[in-house]
């Protein structure tokens, strides 16, 4: 039967159920062999449940705990199915982080929650656009994610750079099918510190990391200034870029792929993707939400799961 994917609706007050519903309709025509099941708090749901969830969400716009419980419990049931081998990938709709915390689940976001449920330790957050406004792909791994900017220099360690780059290399080989990936490592300081004029992290943090990575067979070039590394990747020199912190990577990524990018979690025993947007409460309920990013998240999850799990599991 091929790989199986779970689709979770996200916060029912937001556009998650709407973009999920629209994407499933589109994929019936463009990807008819995709085996996608909607997952709710207690497991599989019929596709029409998405519309019911959306309607319920509009009736209870102020009830953040209820909405977060729906979104989080759906993820929990999907992860349980993935760990049992019933599905090979999960595509998650957007949830509301403050509501998630109110529900008693103290995680910065879905990525950290899923990593904890899967007992996966440190994972990687990769933003992937297989086709950008310039036509070529851009994949950006965020070395650090949802932390305040003043904490970034202490968080960017040699061990972090080695671990995240290794995760990225493995994913590009196993999931993307790129035989010998080439990575670009974005510097922390302006102009990659210009030989120590603007900091010493490039020498003392990046230097040992790059030496260790290249010795292990992970092909990485750097440290490279942020004002050139992304264009070099878009020109085809690199298959992906490692960015030291959230906004330096996201600013470049969304400039060329806004509304079409996909968030991919690396380091899990299953595939996990999500659209690159949030709940968009302001347009929820008006049938205005663009499903493109969700459609691409589903399509990419299908592709990556097929690459990783090349022998389809028996029916269960």
N, C-alpha and C positions, 0 to 999 in steps of 0.2 A: 504493500500500500504506500510505501514511501514514508518520509518524515512527517511527524505530526507536530503542529504548533498550537499553543494556547494563546488566546487573546483576552487580556483582562481590560475591563472598561474604564478604569481610572475613577476619578471623582465624578459621581453621577450628576452633580450640579454643573459641571463644566462641559467642554466639547468632546470629551473622550468617547462617550457612547455614540455621538453623532459621527465623528470621523471614522470610528470603527465600523459602524453600519455602512457608511458610504464606501469605505475601502473594500469591505467584503463583497458588495455588489459589483464594484469595478473588477475585482480579482476573479470573480466567477467567469469573466470573459477573457481577461489577459493572462491569468495563471490558473487554468481550470483544474490542474492536477494538485494544487495546494490543498492540504488537509488541515483546515484551521477550525478550531473549536473555541467558542466563547466560554470562558471560565468565570463563574461567580463565586460567592463565599463558600458554597457547598459543592463545587465542582462544575462539570459541564452544564451549559445552558443552551437552549435553542437560540438561533440568531435573533429572533424577534424580541427576545428579552432585552436587547439593547435599547430598543425604542421605549419599552416599559420603564427601564431604569432612567432614561433621560426624562421622561414625563414625571416620574416620581421625584427626580432631582429638582425639577422646576417648582414642584409643590413645596419642597422643603429647603429653600435657598439658604436659610440661616443655620441649618443643623449640620455643623461641621463634623461633629463626632459621628453622627449617623453615616454621613458620606464617606468619611475616612474609614469607618468600619467596613463598608461595602468594598472600597478600593483595596484596603489592606488584606482583608480576608480573601478576596479574589486572588491576590498575589500568593498568599499562603497556600491556597488550594492548588494553584498552578505549580508552585515550586514542589509541593509534595508529589504531584503527578510526575514532574520531571525527574525527581530523585528516584522514583519508582520505575523509571524507564517507560512510562506510558506516553510521554511526549518528549520531543527532542529540542524544543525551543519555546520561549515565552516572549510575547510582544505585549508591552504594558502601556495602557493609556495613562495620561498625565493625572497626577494627584496633587492635592494641596498640602504642602509641607507643614504649615502651622496646624492644620486639622489632624494630620498624621500624629503629631506630637500630642494633641489633645486626646487622641484615642488611646494613649498610653504606650505607643510604640516610639521610643526615643531614638530616632534615626534622622540624619540630615535629609535623607531622601530615599527613593525606591532602590537605588543602586546599593546603598549600604544595607538596607533591609534585606534585599535578596541575597547579598553576599553572606549575611549572618545566617539566614535560613538555610543556605546551602553549605554552611560551615567552610567557606572558601578562603577565609583570611583576606589578605590584601588583594583587591581586584583593580582593574584598570578601566577608566572611562574614555572610550574612543568615540570621537565624533566623525562620522563617515558620510561623505557625499560622493557617490560613485560617478556622478556627473554634476559639475558646477555651472555657474553662469558663463564661465570661460570654456566649458566643454570638457575639460580634463578633471579627473577625480582629485579630491583632497581628503586626507584622513589625518586627524589630529588627536593624539593621546594627551589628555590633561594629566600631567604628572601629579599635581595636587588639585583638589576639586573645591569643595565648598568650605573653605576656611578663609578667615579674614586676611587681608593683604599683608598686614604687618607680621603675620605668622609664617608667611611663605619662605623667607630666607632660611629660617631654622628647619623648615620641613623638607626643603630640597637638599637631600643628603646623597652621598655616593651610593649608598645601599638602595635608596628609593629609585634613583636613575637607572641602576642596573636592573632592579626587579621589574620596573615598568617597561623598560625597553625590551627585556626578555619576553615578557608577556605579549608585547606588541609583535615581536618577531615570530613567536610561536603561532599567534592568531593569523598573521598574514600567510604563513606557510600552511597551516592546517585548515583554516576556515576560508581564506581567500584563494588558496591554491597558488600562491606566488612562490616559486621555487627558491629564489635567492633575493629576498627583499632588501632594499636599501633604505635606511632611515636617516633623517636629518634631526639633529638635536638642537633645539632652540636655547640660546643662552639666557641667563637670568638678568644680567646687567646690560645697559645700553652699549651697543657696538661690541658685544661680547667682552666688555671691560677694557678694550683697547690696551692689552698687555698689562693690565693691573691699574690703569688710571682710574677706573670707576668701580673697583672691587676686586676681590681675589677668588671668588667662588669658581670662576671658570678654570683657574689653575688648580685649586686645591680640592674642589668637589667634583667638577666635571672631568678633569684630567684623569684621575684614577678610574672613574666610571667608564670612560671611553676606552681606556687601555684594557680594562677587564672585559668589556663587551666584545671588542674586536678580537681579543685573544680567544674568546669562547665561540667565535664564529658568527656573532651578531654584527652585521655590517652597519656601522653608524659613523656619520660625519658630523663634526662639531667641535666645540660649541659655535653655533652660527647666530649672527644677530637676528633679532625678531623682525627687522625691517626688510630682510631678504630671504629668509628660510622658507616662508610660505609660498612666495612666488617661484622659488626654485622647485618646490614640490609640485606646484601647478604646471610647471614647465616639463615635468616628467622625470626630474633628476632623482626624486625620492618617492618611495611608495607611501610613506607616512612621516609625520613630524611628531617629536616628543616636545610638548610645551611645558614650561616649568610651573605655570599656574593658570587658573581658570580663564581669566579675562583675556590674557594675551593670545591664548589659543582660540577662544570663542569669538573674539572680535574679528580675527582673520577668517575664521570658518564661516560665520554667518554673513559676512560681507559678500561672499561668493556663492552661498547656498541657502540663504534664508528661506525657511518654509519647505525645504526639500531634504534637509539633513536627517541623519539617523544617529541616535545614541546607542552604542554597542558596549555591553559590559564584557570585559575580558577576564579570564581566569575562573570562569564557572564551568561546572561539568555539563552544562547545556548552553544553548545559544540564548542570549537575551538582547532584545532591541527595544527601542521606544522612539516615538517621534521627538523632534528637537524643540517642541513648543510646550507651553504650560496649559493650564485649565481654561484660560480665556473666558472667565466668567462673564465678561462684558458683552460677548456675542453669543453666549450659550442660549439655546432655545429659539434662535431666530433662523436656523437652518442656513447660516452664512459661513460656517466653518469650512476651510479648505482641507480636504483629507489627504493632500499630496504626501506630507511627511509620514502619516500613518501608513499609507499605501506603500511607500518606499521602505518603511520599517518592516512591514510584513514580507515584502518581496525579498529584501536583503536577508531576513531571518530564514526564509525558505532556501535561499541560495547557500547561505553559510552552513545551515544544518545538513543540507545535501552533501556539501563538501566534507564536513567533519564525520558525519555518520553515513559513510558510503555504502554500508550494507544495511538495507532497510530492515527494521525489526519485525518479528513475527506479529501477527495480529494478537491483541490482548483484549 
